[in-house]
């Protein structure tokens, strides 16, 4: 097929396309399981041979880690400040009878 298309490099192979596709799956932040489901690899070890570790992938992992740390810090701060008062809970609870009366 490569010989039939003018200007295509001799390095172009279907295997090279497969490797590039697997790298794109990783950069799209799919899990290994999701990537294996799309690629047809039965084992994580076989999939890892195709899914290259790229800077984009490392940056995505760093962003996720940072977001998790920020969320945990906020949760810890809320816990340190104490639980919400019962009055706050009544005003925000959609199922509370008291909440319904205070709105209407």
N, C-alpha and C positions, 0 to 999 in steps of 0.2 A: 504494500500500500504506500509506503514511504517513497518508493521509486516512482510511483505514478503522480506524485504531487511535486511540482517544481519548487525548489528553494527550501525544502525541508532538510534539516540537518541529519547526518547519518547517526547522530547521537539520540535522535528522537525515537523512543520506543514506547510500547504500551505499558511496559513496566515503569518507565520514567513517569508516565502520566499517572499511574497508580500511586507511586510515591508522592507526587505532588498533590494528588487528591487527599491522601491520608494526612499530609501536613496541613492542608486547608481545614480538614475536620478538626484537627487539634487546635488550630488558631481560632476556630469558631467556638472554642471552649466546650466541646462535647466531652463527655466522660469517656473513659476507655470502653466501657460497655456499649455506649451509644455508637462510638466509632466502629467497634467490632461488629455491631448489628448492621451498620451500613456497608461495611467492607466485606463482610462474610468471613472474617477471621474467627476461628473457633477458640483460640487461646489468647490470653493477654500477651504472652511471650511473642507469638507470631505477629500480633498487631504492633507491638513496640518496635519491631524491625522496620516498619513502614512509617510510623508516626515520629517524625523528627522533633527533637527538642530545639525550638527556635526562640529567639529573643521575644517575639510577640507572645508566645506561650508562657514564657517566664514572667513577662510583665502582667499578663492576665492573672496569673497565680498570685503575684505580689499585690495586685489591686484587690483581689478577693480576700487575701489575708489581712490587708490593711482595713478593709470594710468590716471584717469580723472583729478585729481589735477595737475599732471605734464603737461598734454596737455593744461589745462586751463592757467597754469602759462606761458607756452611757447607762447600761443596765446596772452596773456596780454603783454608779452615782445615784441612781434612783433608789436602789436598795439602802444606800447609806443615808439618804434623805428621809427615809421612813416610808411606810405604806400610805396610800392615799386615805384621806379622812372618809368616814362613812358618808358625809354630805357630798363629797366629790363623786363617790361611787353612785349615789342616788341620782345625781344630775346627769351622769353619762350613761347609765344603764337603761337601754331601751325597753326592758321587760319589767322594770320597777313601777309599781302602781303610784308610788309617791312621785316618781319622775314624770309620769303622765299627767298627774294633777297639777304639778308645778308648771308644766308647759301650757296647759289649757286654761 
